[in-house]
């Protein structure tokens, strides 16, 4: 694709936070623009979902039908990696995210989330880890399940899920509410929750609901719909997430320990039928989003950009859009969004994952039966 200045198809918005209400207002167009171009690094992936960078410059990519592949420095795909657990490929379910252990160079541990088939034909989001070996072809060895969402469900929607390691070494897992809205408020289920576990699946002693008989101890925050985007803020180390809404009200949140983010009691969206959901947009004891989209963009994948290869974008947050078929650039002032730019809308691609690469480029996965790995790099 030829280089271009990223000024086309822009819509700048700001969020002014009041004590009980997040209001979207127009913001000035930032003066900084960035010339960029998009390069195809790899192609031929079937509905790719998650991406991770190996220390040697190769990549790991998951495919929702249940395969994981190595991608070489030349963009070539390996045969499917062996040892990947069986997944239930139904609706939005299948093999989902992938993350490397913080000490991957020594441990070779790879973490994956997936829709696990359960007894009775149901399924639920599960997290497993295994050791990546390549002696006789790439495979996962010593695979063990470290977390199982409870209970299993019959629907094929809202599995989540992103895997994010915190600075303290604990693992955040984002979970959808499987289309059972009320259970997002029910602490006796994992539906509509962010959970926090140790790398071996045990529960950190400082989790907010440890010791309670009416709550799962893994739960970190609740009242979420379907989180498919999550990343750590590079300065604060806080977890930021983005959840899908229905027709509108996709939410950017900073889920803190024990906080209730309101779904389905409060929301800025409406049902697909147009009917009202819940009680309104605010309620005491429930958190307001940092930012929201109305109508929905169907967000999936997010990354903070901290490199200087694309200097006008340094410090910005990038979000993939499935329904919107675009990449959204959010300009931040602390924990406020002060501007938004819509990029890559002319590609006509559903963006499933967004990563900031070690090479200073932005890396994207396209959600397609002929999915690609894309690199966004400086343009002429």
C-alpha positions as CSV (number, residue, x, y, z in Angstrom):
1,X,0.0,0.0,0.0
2,X,1.4,3.5,-0.9
3,X,2.4,5.7,2.0
4,X,-0.1,8.3,3.2
5,X,-0.6,10.8,5.9
6,X,-3.0,9.5,8.5
7,X,-5.5,12.3,8.3
8,X,-8.3,10.7,6.3
9,X,-11.5,9.4,7.9
10,X,-10.9,11.1,11.3
11,X,-13.5,11.6,14.0
12,X,-12.1,13.3,17.1
13,X,-14.0,13.0,20.4
14,X,-13.2,13.7,24.0
15,X,-14.6,12.4,27.3
16,X,-15.4,14.8,30.1
17,X,-15.8,12.9,33.3
18,X,-18.5,13.9,35.8
19,X,-19.0,12.1,39.1
20,X,-21.7,9.9,37.8
21,X,-21.7,10.2,34.0
22,X,-19.2,9.9,31.2
23,X,-20.2,12.4,28.4
24,X,-18.7,12.3,24.9
25,X,-18.0,15.8,23.4
26,X,-16.1,17.0,20.3
27,X,-12.4,17.7,20.8
28,X,-10.0,19.8,18.6
29,X,-8.1,18.0,15.8
30,X,-4.5,17.4,17.1
31,X,-1.9,19.0,14.9
32,X,0.4,15.9,14.9
33,X,-0.1,13.6,11.9
34,X,1.8,10.5,11.0
35,X,2.6,9.2,7.5
36,X,2.3,5.5,7.5
37,X,2.0,2.5,5.2
38,X,0.6,-1.0,5.7
39,X,2.6,-4.1,4.7
40,X,1.4,-7.7,4.6
41,X,3.9,-9.8,6.7
42,X,2.1,-13.1,6.5
43,X,-1.1,-14.5,5.0
44,X,-3.1,-17.8,4.9
45,X,-4.3,-17.9,8.5
46,X,-7.8,-19.1,9.1
47,X,-9.6,-16.7,11.4
48,X,-6.4,-15.7,13.4
49,X,-7.2,-14.6,17.0
50,X,-4.1,-13.9,19.0
51,X,-0.4,-12.9,18.4
52,X,2.7,-13.1,20.5
53,X,6.4,-12.2,19.7
54,X,9.1,-14.7,20.4
55,X,12.5,-13.4,21.6
56,X,14.2,-14.7,18.4
57,X,12.0,-12.5,16.1
58,X,9.4,-15.2,15.2
59,X,5.8,-15.0,16.1
60,X,3.1,-17.3,17.5
61,X,-0.4,-17.0,16.1
62,X,-3.6,-18.8,17.0
63,X,-6.3,-19.7,14.6
64,X,-9.9,-20.0,16.0
65,X,-10.5,-23.4,14.3
66,X,-8.0,-24.8,16.8
67,X,-4.5,-24.4,15.3
68,X,-1.5,-22.5,16.5
69,X,1.4,-21.7,14.2
70,X,4.9,-20.3,14.3
71,X,5.5,-17.5,11.8
72,X,9.1,-17.2,10.6
73,X,11.0,-13.9,10.1
74,X,10.3,-14.3,6.4
75,X,6.5,-14.5,7.1
76,X,6.2,-18.2,6.3
77,X,3.8,-20.3,8.3
78,X,4.8,-23.5,10.1
79,X,2.6,-26.6,10.1
80,X,0.2,-26.6,13.0
81,X,1.9,-26.9,16.4
82,X,1.3,-30.2,18.1
83,X,-0.1,-30.7,21.6
84,X,-2.7,-27.9,21.4
85,X,-5.8,-29.0,23.4
86,X,-9.1,-29.9,21.7
87,X,-11.4,-26.8,21.3
88,X,-15.1,-26.4,20.6
89,X,-15.3,-24.4,17.4
90,X,-18.8,-23.0,17.6
91,X,-20.0,-19.5,17.0
92,X,-17.4,-17.2,18.6
93,X,-15.7,-20.1,20.3
94,X,-12.5,-21.9,19.4
95,X,-8.8,-21.3,20.1
96,X,-8.5,-17.7,21.3
97,X,-5.6,-15.8,22.8
98,X,-1.9,-16.6,23.3
99,X,0.6,-15.1,25.7
100,X,4.2,-15.9,26.6
101,X,5.4,-16.5,30.1
102,X,7.3,-13.4,31.4
103,X,10.4,-15.7,31.7
104,X,9.8,-17.4,28.4
105,X,13.4,-17.5,27.4
106,X,14.1,-19.8,30.3
107,X,10.8,-21.5,30.8
108,X,9.5,-21.8,27.2
109,X,6.0,-21.7,28.7
110,X,3.1,-20.6,26.4
111,X,-0.4,-19.7,27.7
112,X,-3.5,-20.1,25.6
113,X,-7.2,-19.5,26.2
114,X,-9.9,-21.4,24.3
115,X,-13.5,-22.7,24.3
116,X,-13.1,-26.0,26.0
117,X,-15.7,-28.7,25.3
118,X,-17.4,-29.8,28.6
119,X,-19.6,-32.7,29.5
120,X,-23.1,-32.5,28.2
121,X,-22.1,-30.7,25.0
122,X,-21.5,-27.3,26.7
123,X,-18.3,-25.3,26.7
124,X,-16.5,-22.5,28.6
125,X,-13.4,-20.5,28.5
126,X,-10.4,-22.3,29.7
127,X,-6.7,-21.4,30.1
128,X,-3.9,-23.9,29.7
129,X,-0.1,-23.6,29.5
130,X,2.5,-25.8,27.9
131,X,6.2,-25.9,27.1
132,X,7.1,-25.0,23.5
133,X,9.6,-27.5,22.1
134,X,11.0,-27.8,18.6
135,X,13.2,-30.9,18.7
136,X,11.0,-33.0,16.4
137,X,8.7,-30.3,15.1
138,X,7.1,-27.6,17.1
139,X,4.7,-28.8,19.8
140,X,3.4,-28.0,23.3
141,X,4.6,-30.4,25.9
142,X,3.4,-31.0,29.5
143,X,0.1,-29.1,28.8
144,X,-1.9,-28.4,31.9
145,X,-5.1,-26.5,32.5
146,X,-4.7,-23.7,35.0
147,X,-8.2,-22.2,34.9
148,X,-11.7,-23.2,34.0
149,X,-14.6,-20.8,33.7
150,X,-17.6,-22.0,35.7
151,X,-20.2,-23.0,34.8
152,X,-20.2,-24.4,31.3
153,X,-22.7,-22.9,28.9
154,X,-24.6,-24.0,25.8
155,X,-24.3,-20.8,23.9
156,X,-21.7,-20.1,21.2
157,X,-21.1,-16.4,22.2
158,X,-19.2,-14.1,24.5
159,X,-16.2,-16.2,25.5
160,X,-13.9,-13.2,26.0
161,X,-10.9,-13.6,26.2
162,X,-7.5,-11.9,26.5
163,X,-4.5,-12.9,28.6
164,X,-2.4,-10.2,30.1
165,X,0.5,-10.7,32.5
166,X,0.7,-7.9,35.2
167,X,4.0,-6.5,36.4
168,X,3.8,-8.6,39.6
169,X,3.7,-11.8,37.5
170,X,0.0,-12.5,38.0
171,X,-2.2,-13.3,35.0
172,X,-5.4,-11.4,34.1
173,X,-8.0,-13.4,32.1
174,X,-11.0,-11.6,30.6
175,X,-14.2,-13.5,30.4
176,X,-17.5,-12.9,28.6
177,X,-20.9,-13.5,30.1
178,X,-21.9,-16.1,27.5
179,X,-25.0,-14.1,26.6
180,X,-26.5,-14.7,30.1
181,X,-26.5,-11.0,31.1
182,X,-27.6,-11.3,34.8
183,X,-24.7,-13.6,35.6
184,X,-22.3,-10.7,35.0
185,X,-23.5,-9.5,38.4
186,X,-23.4,-12.9,40.0
187,X,-20.1,-13.5,41.9
188,X,-20.8,-17.3,42.1
189,X,-20.1,-17.6,38.4
190,X,-17.1,-16.5,36.3
191,X,-19.4,-15.0,33.7
192,X,-18.7,-11.4,32.7
193,X,-15.6,-11.2,34.9
194,X,-11.9,-10.3,34.9
195,X,-10.1,-13.0,36.9
196,X,-6.6,-12.7,38.3
197,X,-4.6,-15.9,39.0
198,X,-1.0,-16.9,39.5
199,X,0.9,-18.4,36.5
200,X,0.1,-21.9,38.0
201,X,-3.6,-21.1,38.4
202,X,-3.6,-20.7,42.1
203,X,-5.3,-17.6,43.6
204,X,-3.3,-14.6,44.8
205,X,-4.0,-13.9,48.5
206,X,-4.7,-10.2,47.9
207,X,-7.5,-10.8,45.4
208,X,-10.6,-8.8,46.4
209,X,-13.0,-11.7,47.1
210,X,-10.7,-14.1,48.8
211,X,-12.3,-15.6,51.9
212,X,-15.9,-14.9,50.8
213,X,-18.3,-17.9,50.5
214,X,-20.5,-16.1,48.0
215,X,-17.8,-15.3,45.4
216,X,-15.2,-17.1,43.3
217,X,-11.8,-16.1,44.7
218,X,-10.3,-15.7,41.2
219,X,-12.6,-12.7,40.5
220,X,-10.9,-9.3,40.1
221,X,-13.7,-7.2,38.7
222,X,-17.2,-7.9,37.4
223,X,-20.2,-6.5,35.5
224,X,-18.5,-6.8,32.1
225,X,-20.2,-8.0,28.9
226,X,-17.6,-9.5,26.6
227,X,-14.0,-8.2,26.9
228,X,-11.9,-9.0,23.8
229,X,-9.3,-6.2,24.2
230,X,-6.9,-5.8,27.2
231,X,-3.5,-4.3,27.8
232,X,-1.3,-2.9,30.6
233,X,-0.8,0.9,30.7
234,X,2.9,1.4,30.1
235,X,3.3,4.1,32.9
236,X,0.9,3.0,35.6
237,X,0.9,-0.8,35.1
238,X,-2.9,-0.8,35.4
239,X,-5.0,-3.1,33.3
240,X,-7.2,-1.4,30.7
241,X,-9.9,-3.4,28.9
242,X,-12.5,-2.8,26.3
243,X,-15.8,-4.7,26.2
244,X,-18.2,-5.3,23.4
245,X,-21.7,-3.8,23.8
246,X,-24.8,-4.6,21.9
247,X,-25.9,-1.8,19.4
248,X,-23.9,0.8,21.2
249,X,-21.9,1.4,24.4
250,X,-18.6,-0.5,23.8
251,X,-16.7,0.4,27.0
252,X,-13.1,1.3,27.7
253,X,-12.5,0.6,31.4
254,X,-9.8,0.5,34.0
255,X,-11.0,-2.5,36.1
256,X,-9.7,-2.1,39.7
257,X,-9.9,-4.7,42.4
258,X,-13.5,-5.6,43.4
259,X,-15.1,-2.9,41.2
260,X,-18.5,-3.4,39.5
261,X,-18.7,-2.1,35.9
262,X,-22.4,-2.3,35.8
263,X,-23.4,-4.6,32.9
264,X,-26.3,-5.2,32.4
265,X,-27.7,-2.8,35.0
266,X,-26.2,0.3,33.4
267,X,-25.0,0.7,29.8
268,X,-24.7,3.4,27.1
269,X,-26.1,1.0,24.5
270,X,-29.4,-0.6,23.5
271,X,-30.4,-4.1,22.6
272,X,-30.1,-5.3,19.0
273,X,-33.9,-5.0,18.9
274,X,-33.7,-1.4,19.9
275,X,-35.1,-2.1,23.4
276,X,-33.7,-0.5,26.5
277,X,-31.2,-2.5,28.6
278,X,-31.1,-2.1,32.4
279,X,-31.8,1.0,34.5
280,X,-29.9,3.7,32.6
281,X,-26.4,4.9,32.3
282,X,-25.4,5.4,35.9
283,X,-26.0,3.9,39.3
284,X,-24.3,4.3,42.7
285,X,-21.7,1.7,43.3
286,X,-21.1,1.0,39.6
287,X,-18.2,2.3,37.6
288,X,-18.3,4.7,34.7
289,X,-16.3,3.9,31.5
290,X,-13.3,5.9,30.6
291,X,-14.8,6.1,27.1
292,X,-17.5,4.5,25.1
293,X,-18.6,4.1,21.4
294,X,-22.1,4.5,20.2
295,X,-22.8,3.0,17.8
296,X,-20.7,-0.1,18.5
297,X,-17.4,-0.7,16.6
298,X,-17.1,-4.3,18.0
299,X,-13.6,-3.7,19.5
300,X,-11.1,-6.6,19.6
301,X,-7.4,-6.2,20.5
302,X,-5.7,-3.1,21.8
303,X,-2.1,-1.9,22.4
304,X,-0.4,1.1,23.9
305,X,2.2,2.4,21.5
306,X,5.4,3.5,23.3
307,X,8.1,3.3,20.5
308,X,9.4,6.3,18.6
309,X,9.4,4.7,15.1
310,X,6.0,6.4,14.5
311,X,6.7,9.4,16.7
312,X,3.3,11.2,16.3
313,X,1.6,8.2,17.8
314,X,3.9,7.7,20.8
315,X,1.7,7.4,23.9
316,X,-1.5,6.6,22.0
317,X,-3.8,3.7,22.4
318,X,-4.7,1.6,19.4
319,X,-7.9,-0.5,19.2
320,X,-9.1,-3.0,16.5
321,X,-12.6,-2.9,15.2
322,X,-14.5,-5.8,13.8
323,X,-17.8,-4.3,12.9
324,X,-16.1,-1.0,12.1
325,X,-13.4,-2.7,10.0
326,X,-10.8,-0.1,11.1
327,X,-8.0,0.7,13.5
328,X,-8.9,3.4,16.1
329,X,-6.2,5.7,17.5
330,X,-7.1,7.1,20.9
331,X,-5.1,10.2,22.1
332,X,-4.8,10.1,25.9
333,X,-4.3,12.7,28.6
334,X,-3.6,10.6,31.7
335,X,-6.6,8.4,32.0
336,X,-8.8,10.5,29.7
337,X,-9.4,10.1,26.0
338,X,-9.0,13.5,24.3
339,X,-9.1,12.5,20.7
340,X,-9.9,9.7,18.3
341,X,-8.7,9.0,14.8
342,X,-10.1,6.2,12.5
343,X,-7.4,4.5,10.4
344,X,-7.3,1.8,7.7
345,X,-11.0,2.0,7.0
346,X,-10.2,1.6,3.3
347,X,-8.7,-1.9,3.9
348,X,-12.2,-3.4,4.4
349,X,-10.7,-5.8,7.0
350,X,-12.1,-6.8,10.4
351,X,-9.2,-6.2,12.9
352,X,-9.0,-9.0,15.5
353,X,-5.8,-8.2,17.3
354,X,-3.4,-5.3,17.8
355,X,0.1,-5.5,19.2
356,X,3.0,-3.1,19.5
357,X,6.0,-5.0,18.1
358,X,9.5,-5.0,19.4
359,X,10.5,-3.5,16.0
360,X,8.6,-0.3,16.7
361,X,5.8,-1.2,14.2
362,X,2.1,-1.9,15.0
363,X,1.1,-5.4,14.2
364,X,-2.4,-6.5,13.3
365,X,-4.4,-9.7,12.7
366,X,-7.3,-9.6,10.2
367,X,-10.4,-11.7,11.1
368,X,-10.9,-13.6,7.9
369,X,-10.8,-17.2,6.5
370,X,-7.8,-15.8,4.6
371,X,-6.4,-13.9,7.5
372,X,-3.3,-11.8,7.3
373,X,-0.6,-10.4,9.7
374,X,-0.1,-6.8,8.9
375,X,2.6,-4.3,9.9
376,X,1.9,-0.6,10.1
377,X,5.2,1.2,9.6
378,X,6.4,4.8,8.7
379,X,5.4,6.0,5.3
380,X,7.4,8.1,2.9
